Amino acid sequence: MTTKKEQLCGWNREEMASRAALDIPDGSYVNLGIGIPEKVAQYVPTGREVIYHTENGLLGMGPVPAAGEEDPELINAGKKAVTAIPGAAFFHHADSFAMIRGQHIDICVLGAMQVSEQGDLANWSTGEPDAIPAVGGAMDLVAGVKTIYVITQHCTRDGEPKLVASCSYPLTGKAVVNRIYTDLAVIDVTPAGFQIVELAPGISFEDIRQRTAGRLLPVAR
């Protein structure tokens, strides 16, 4: 495995979010993390109903409002302006976490600093003395939600792989990640390692092998 700083084209952030949205079944209750995962709410496929949940107390989150139509009291867990779909419900923060811990949320989409080939997730701190921890509700989410999707760039800005044999950063949860969406591919976590499900346009298996530090399996034929 070698790392490279040059960036391949692959999918942009909007396309990564759109691709993840395709895999969310009709009728699912879904929590979205901060960053690229927030964009998933904009790409519910036509004819499909997905109910989005935020830790700060909203079930039925809609897409980002049009410019000038933001309500400062209607935000997601990342403090971004959102809308509410018809029938949405508002509730106490503690009730929101009771939904999570009670396993009432079907899918959670999170960002990541590292994901190991065993599905371990590190997404809240680098562990450095001057690091600013940002765990939020992530530990509750990976422990209580039935299926965990990760959306992240395949490598860091310095070209270091985020998909690794073993996480070197403090863990959010062990063996919790099911599927990963990067700018280069859709990848499942399996007992045999990272299994490529789909390659982004113009991306080869070799491109991904050079940028992945864990066991990597090609697209199944």
C-alpha positions in Angstrom: 0.0 0.0 0.0 1.3 3.5 -0.9 -0.3 6.8 -0.1 -0.6 9.6 -2.7 -1.4 13.2 -2.2 -2.8 13.7 -5.7 -6.6 13.7 -5.7 -8.6 11.6 -8.1 -11.9 12.9 -9.4 -14.4 10.2 -8.3 -17.6 11.5 -6.6 -18.0 15.0 -5.1 -19.7 15.5 -1.8 -23.2 15.9 -3.3 -22.8 12.7 -5.3 -21.6 10.8 -2.3 -24.6 11.9 -0.3 -26.9 11.1 -3.2 -25.4 7.6 -3.6 -25.9 6.9 0.1 -29.5 8.0 -0.1 -30.2 5.4 -2.7 -29.4 2.6 -0.1 -31.9 3.8 2.5 -35.0 1.7 2.3 -38.5 3.2 2.1 -40.0 3.8 5.6 -36.7 4.0 7.4 -36.0 6.2 10.4 -32.6 7.8 9.9 -30.2 9.9 11.9 -27.7 12.1 10.0 -24.3 13.1 11.4 -22.6 16.5 10.9 -20.9 17.4 7.6 -21.4 15.4 4.4 -24.0 13.1 6.1 -26.3 16.2 6.5 -26.6 16.4 2.7 -28.3 13.0 2.5 -31.6 14.5 3.5 -31.7 16.4 0.2 -31.6 13.2 -1.9 -34.6 11.1 -0.9 -35.4 9.1 -4.1 -38.8 9.9 -5.7 -41.6 7.8 -4.3 -39.7 6.9 -1.1 -40.5 8.1 2.4 -37.6 8.5 4.8 -38.1 10.0 8.2 -35.0 11.9 9.4 -34.2 12.2 13.1 -31.8 14.7 14.9 -30.4 14.4 18.4 -31.6 17.8 19.3 -35.2 16.8 19.2 -36.8 16.6 15.8 -38.3 13.6 14.0 -39.3 14.5 10.4 -36.4 16.8 9.3 -36.7 18.1 5.8 -34.2 19.5 3.4 -32.2 22.7 3.8 -34.5 25.8 3.4 -34.2 28.2 0.5 -32.0 31.3 1.1 -33.9 33.8 3.2 -36.4 31.3 4.5 -34.4 30.0 7.4 -36.0 29.7 10.8 -33.3 30.3 13.5 -35.3 28.1 15.9 -35.4 25.1 13.4 -31.9 23.6 13.2 -30.3 20.2 13.2 -27.7 18.8 15.6 -25.0 20.6 13.6 -26.7 24.0 14.1 -27.6 24.1 10.4 -31.0 25.5 9.3 -33.4 22.7 8.2 -37.1 22.4 7.4 -39.7 20.1 9.0 -41.9 17.8 6.8 -45.7 17.6 7.4 -46.3 15.5 10.6 -42.9 16.2 12.1 -42.6 16.0 15.9 -40.5 18.0 18.3 -39.4 16.6 21.7 -36.9 16.9 24.6 -33.3 16.1 24.0 -33.5 13.3 26.5 -36.4 11.7 24.6 -34.4 12.0 21.4 -31.6 9.9 23.0 -34.1 7.5 24.4 -35.1 6.8 20.8 -31.5 6.1 19.9 -30.7 4.0 22.9 -34.0 2.1 22.6 -32.9 1.0 19.0 -35.8 2.8 17.4 -33.6 4.4 14.7 -32.9 2.1 11.6 -29.9 3.8 10.1 -27.3 6.3 11.1 -25.0 8.1 8.6 -21.8 9.4 10.2 -18.5 11.0 9.2 -15.2 9.3 10.1 -11.6 10.0 10.8 -10.8 6.3 10.5 -12.6 3.0 9.9 -10.9 -0.3 10.5 -11.4 -3.5 8.4 -13.2 -4.9 11.4 -15.7 -2.0 11.3 -14.3 -0.1 14.2 -15.1 3.6 14.0 -13.0 6.6 15.1 -14.7 9.9 14.5 -14.4 12.2 17.5 -10.8 12.8 18.4 -7.2 12.2 17.1 -6.1 11.7 20.7 -3.5 14.4 20.5 -3.0 16.6 23.6 -4.3 19.7 21.8 -7.2 17.9 20.0 -10.7 19.3 20.5 -13.0 16.4 21.2 -16.3 16.4 19.4 -18.0 13.2 20.3 -21.6 14.6 20.3 -24.1 11.7 20.2 -21.9 9.4 18.1 -21.2 6.8 20.8 -24.9 6.5 21.6 -25.7 6.3 17.9 -23.2 3.5 17.0 -24.3 1.6 20.1 -28.1 2.0 19.6 -28.8 2.3 15.8 -29.3 -0.9 13.9 -27.2 -0.1 10.8 -24.3 2.3 10.5 -23.2 4.0 7.3 -20.1 6.2 7.0 -19.6 8.9 4.5 -16.0 10.2 4.3 -13.2 11.2 1.9 -11.1 8.1 1.2 -8.0 9.8 2.4 -7.0 12.8 4.5 -5.8 16.1 3.1 -2.3 14.8 3.5 -3.1 11.6 1.5 -3.2 9.3 4.5 -5.8 6.4 4.2 -8.9 6.6 6.4 -9.7 3.0 5.8 -7.1 1.1 7.9 -6.2 -2.3 9.3 -6.6 -1.0 12.8 -7.6 2.5 14.1 -4.9 4.5 15.7 -7.4 7.1 17.0 -9.7 6.7 20.0 -12.6 4.6 19.1 -16.3 5.7 18.9 -17.4 2.1 18.7 -16.0 -1.4 17.9 -17.3 -3.4 14.9 -20.2 -1.1 14.3 -19.8 0.1 10.6 -21.7 -1.7 7.9 -21.1 0.3 4.8 -18.7 3.1 3.8 -19.3 5.7 1.0 -16.1 7.6 -0.1 -15.3 9.8 -3.0 -13.8 6.7 -4.7 -16.2 3.8 -3.9 -19.0 2.2 -2.0 -17.4 -0.4 0.4 -18.9 -3.0 2.7 -17.2 -4.1 5.9 -17.0 -7.9 5.9 -15.2 -10.6 7.9 -12.7 -10.9 5.0 -12.0 -7.2 4.9 -13.2 -4.1 2.9 -15.4 -5.4 0.1 -15.8 -3.0 -2.8 -19.5 -2.8 -3.9 -19.2 -0.1 -6.5 -16.4 2.0 -8.0 -16.9 5.7 -8.7 -16.7 6.7 -12.4 -13.1 6.7 -13.6 -11.8 4.9 -10.5 -10.0 1.5 -10.7 -9.4 -1.2 -8.1 -5.7 -0.3 -8.1 -6.5 3.4 -7.3 -8.3 2.3 -4.2 -5.8 -0.4 -3.2 -3.0 2.3 -3.2 -5.1 4.5 -0.9 -6.4 1.8 1.5 -4.4 0.5 4.5 -6.6 -2.6 5.3 -7.5 -5.8 3.5 -9.3 -4.9 0.2 -11.5 -7.1 -1.9 -12.5 -6.2 -5.5 -16.1 -5.9 -6.7 -17.7 -9.4 -6.6 -18.5 -10.7 -10.1 
